[in-house]
Amino acid sequence: MTELFADRMKGASDSFIREILKVTDKPEVISFAGGLPNPGLFPVEAFAEASARVIRNSGRQALQYSTTEGYLPLREFISEQYYQKDGLRIDPDEILIVNGSQQGIDLVSKIFLNKGDHVAIEKPGYVGAIQAISLYEPIFHMVTLEESGIDCESLESILTENPVKLLYAVPSFQNPSGITYTEETRKKLASLLQEYKVHLLEDNPYGDLRFMGTHQHPIKAYLGDSGVLMGSFSKITVPGIRLGWVCAEKVIMGKLKIVKQAADLHSNYLAQRIMYEFLSNNDLDSHVSTIIDAYGEQRNSMVSAMESCFPKEVSFTRPEGGMFLWVTLPRGNSSMELFDRAIKQNVAFVPGPAFHFEGEGDNSFRLNYSNSNPEQIKEGIQRLASVI
């Protein structure tokens, strides 16, 4: 049977994180593994009201087929509310509504990558991007993340020696590390990509979730047309509605619309109308502020507990926003072995190899703080510390 499948499926496998989540799906387990927003912060009533208004007032239109680009008022909202404040002039026609930014990664990879093309990605890298891009059978180059962002010197060395076509990066509150690129790194990276004619696929699902420090502009603000920028409603409203977007200049957008049409004609039109109705009748900034306050408290609870409980030889990032932080054990210690022991104490995380290639990252792991309350975080970190 396996000989019937396409060659690209030979190395394809289920998400490592999805497999881990099966093990953690027990009420007694305190899980820091999933990248889940806090459901207690979902605006359930506001979405119920928005849904009812759309069905009642525009049901026949909202339940019909629509255009590939997506609902124009929603694209106009994204253009005006998200990007004008960053000095980005992105026309609504340069925005494509997609089924979460995960689909955006797939579509951009589809229009740019042939088998054997060279792609650069952060180390550690977002596992969902690794999985999506891998299906197009590229040659990956992982670039180390430093405290200030991607290591531009290492990247330039890679670009000098290899015909890299695309760089995938999460510059703000990166998944899995929580690291945010400094403005200096963003400008340096933009200059480097322009010099070597490399396109950037900039994923920004967490950019609005800053609870300390200074707001940073997207790298596209320094890069121009060679930058493809993605955003998502999943982290600032609700993830289950599966809506995100891709911003790209018109030539790239033309190709994206073709592959989007081939994939699914258009994203869920009813969901788009409901999302716009919610955004039009609610204070999004106020809602996001509530999320920021909660995640900031949860982040502080985790960092404080780790500072108190973890051995001094264990280091970890201290994110200024987002949903994750990254832990590094002394060399020679295995996060896979640690996971096996930790799950017996009913606490879970994602081991580092999920975010690397070729067996790297075994002495590191990711923790998520957004889906646990401060009491759970304190107890979970104490359990984890005892196992370490």
N, C-alpha and C positions, 0 to 999 in steps of 0.2 A: 504493500500500500504506500509506503513512504516514497517510493520512486515516482509517484504521481505528482508530488508536490514540487513547486518551483524551487530553484536553487536557493533563493533568498531565505527560505524557511529552514534550511539545514542548521543554521546557527541560532535561529530564533527560539526564545524560551519565554515562559511566563515571567512576569515581574517578580523579582526576588522579594520585594516588599509585600506584594499581594500574598505570597506564600507565607511570609512571617505573620501577616495579619490574621491568617487562619488559626495560627497557634495562639494568638492573643485574644481571640474572640470568646473570652470567658469573663463573667462579671467580677471575679476575684482578682483578675490581672489589672494592674496599673500599667497602661500602655503609653509609652512615649514614642511609639513606632510610627503610627500613621501620620500623614501630613494633613490632618483634618482641622478645619475651622471649628470653632466652638458653637455647637447647635443651640446653646442657650441664648446666643446673641442673634439668631436668625429672626428677621422681622416678619414673623408668621402672619400676624393679623393684617399688617399692611399689604402683604402679598395676597392674602385672601380677598381683601377689599379690591385691590387692583385687578385681580383675576375676574371677580364678579363684574366690575365696571366694564372691562373689555368685552366679556361675553354678552353682557346686557346691551351695551351701546354700539359695539362694532363686531358682533359675533360672526356675521356672514363673511365679512372681509377678513377677519383674523383667522378664520378656519379654512381659508382658501390657500392655494399655492401662492408663492410670492417670487420676488426677484432674488437672484443669486447673491447680490451685494449685501442684502439685508435691509431692514426697515429704515428708511431715510431719516425720520426724526431721531431714531436711536443713534445713527451714525453722526448726525449733527450734534447731538448731546455730547458724544465722545470727543468730537473735534473741539467744541467750545469749552466744555467743562474740564477736560483732561489736559489738553495740550496748549491752549493759548497762554495759560499761566506759566508754562515752561518756555515760552517764546517760540513754540513750534507752530508753524502754519501748515496744518494738515487738513486738506480739503476732505469733506465727507466722501467724495469719490475715490479717495485714497485709503478708505477704510473698508475692510471686508469682515462681516460678522461670521464667526465660526463657532463650532461646537466645543467651546473651551479652548484655551491656548494650546492644549495638547494636539488638537486637529491642526492648528496653525503650524506647529512644528512639522507635522507630517506633510502638509501641503507645500510649505516652503522647501522642504527637503526634496519633494517630488519634482519641483520645477528646476532645481539647481543641480541635483546630484546624479551622476552616472556611476555605475559600478567602478570602484577603484579610485574615485575622486578623493581628494584630501580634505578632511574636516578637522578643525581644531575645537576643543571643548575644555572647559575648566576641570581641574583636578583638585578636589573631588567634584564630580559633575552630577547634574540632575538625572536621576535614573530614568525618568519618563522620556527625556530627550535622547538619552543613550539608546533606549529601546526603540523609539520611533525612527531615529536616524539610521540605526543599524540595519533596518530592513532594506535600505538602498545600497547596502554593501560598500560603504566608503572605507578609506584608510583613516583611522582616528589618530590624532595627536593630542595628548592631554597636557595642559599647561597649568603649572602649579599656581594655586592661589596663595597670596601673601596677605598680611593684615590690611594692606592698602588696596587690595584687589589683585587682578591677574598680573603675573610676572611678565612685564613687557619685554624684558631682555631675553627671557627664555622663549617667548612667542616670536620675537624677531629672529632668533636663531632658527626656529622651526620654519618660519616663512622664507628665510634665506635659502634653506636647503630643500624645501618642498613646495609644490604648486598648490598651496591651500586655497580652496575656493570659498569656504564658508567658516565663520566662527560663530558658535552658539555660546551665549553667555547670559547669566542672570546677575546683573551688576548691583542690584539693590536687595540686601537681605537674602543673599544667595541660598538656594536649596542645593546641598544640605548644610552648608557651613555657617550661614547667618552673616557672612562677611559682606560689607558694602564697599564698592570702589570709591576712592577719594576723587575729588574733582580733578586733581593733577593726573591721576591714573586714567580717568575717562578721556581727558584731552590727549594724553600721550597715546592711548590706545587708538583713538580716532585717527590721529596723524599716521600711526603705523599702518592701519588698515587701508587708508587712502594711498599711502606710498606703495603698498604691495597689491593694491587692487583686490582686496578681500571683502566680501560682503559680510555684514554682521547681522545675525539673527538675535535680537535683543529681547529677552523675555522679562516682562516686568509685572508679574502678578502680585508682588508684595510691596510695591513702591509707596503706596498710600499708608502703609501700616508702620509708620515711624513714630516711636514713642520717646526718643531722645536724639540729640544731635541735630545736624543741619540738613535740610532737604537738598537732594542732588538732582540735577537735570538728567534726563535720559541721554545716553551717548549719541543717539540720533540727532540731538540738538547741535552736536559738534561735527557730525558725520555727513549729514545731507542725504542725497538720494541713494547712496550705497548702504544705508541702514534700513533694515526691516525691523519694526518695533511691534511687539505684541502686548496686549493687555487682557484682563479677565475680570468678570464680575464675581467670580467664585469666592474670592477672599474678602470682598467688601460688601456683598449682599448674601447670596446663597449659592452653594456649589451645585446643587441638584438640578438647577435649571440649565446648566451646561452652556453658558454663553461667554464667549471671549471675542477678541478681534485682532486683526492684523492690519498694520499701517505700512504702506509701501508706495513708492512713486508709481506713476501710471503705467509704465512699461511692465514692471514687475506685477502690478495689480492685474493687468490684462491676462497674464499667464496664470495667476492665482485663481481668477474667476473661471478659467477653463477647467482647471483640475477640481475646483470646488463643485462645478456643475456635474462633472463626471462622478464625483464622490457621492453627493446627496442632493443635488439641485439647489438646495438652500438650507440654512439652519432653521430650526423650529420657529415658524413664523408667529404662532400663538405665544410662545415664550418671549419672543422679541417684543411683541405688543404689550404683554404683561410687564416686562422689565421697564419699558419706557413709561408705562402708566405709573408704576411704582416710583420711578425717578422723578416724574413730573409732579407728583403729589406728596412727596416726602422730602425731608431735609437730609440729603445723602451725607453732607459734611458732619452733621450731628450724629448720624448713625455710625459713621466711620470713627468719629471721636470716641464713641462708646466702646467700639472694638479695640481701639488703641489703648484706652485706659485699662481695659481688662487684660489684654495681652501684655501690656507693660508690667502690670502687677504679677502676672503669671511668670513672666521672664525673670523678674526680680526675685520671686520666690525660688525659682530653680537655681539661679546663680548663687543666691545666698546659701541655699542648702548645700550646693556643691562646694562652695568655699569653706563651709563648716565641716563637711563630712568626707570629702574626697581626699585621698592621699596627696601630698604636695607634689609628687612626681607626675600626677595626672593634670594635663592642661586642657583648657577649653576656651572657646570664643565667647565673647560678650556682645551679642548683637544689639544694635540700636533700633531694631524693628523686625517685622516679619514673624516667623513661626518656629524657627529652628536654631539650635546651636550645635557645635561640633566638638567632640571630645577626643583627645589623643592620649593613648596609653604609652608608657615607656616601651621602647623597641623590644621585640621578643614576646610581647603579650598579645594574645589573640582575642579579638572582639567576638569571633565566632564561638570560641570556647566560653567566653564570658556570657554570651547570650544563652548558651545551653544551661549554664549554672543559674543565670538570673531568672530565667523563665520558671525554674523550680521554686523560686522565691516570689513568683507572681509579679514580676516587673519586666518590661520589654522595651527594646530599642531596635534600631536598624544597624547591623554591623557594617563597617566601612567598605568591604569588598563590593557591596551593591553599587557603589558610586565610583568604581574604578574599573580598569581592565587588567587582565593578565595577573590576577592574584594580588594586586597591590591593596594597600589600605587596611590590612588586617589588624593593625594596632589602633584603629580609630572607629568611631561610631557616631550616629546622629540621634539627637534627642529633640522631640517636639513638645512644646509647652502650651500650645494654644488650646488643646482639647482636654486639659486636666485643671481642676481647681487648685488653689494654693495648698490646701490640706493634702490632696492626693499627691501633689508634686513633692511636698516635704517627705511624706511617707515613702513614696517611690524612690526618691533619691537616697534616703536612708537605707532602704533594702539594697539598692544598687551598690552603694558605698560598702556595705558589709560584704558583698560578693567580691568586689574589687580587692 
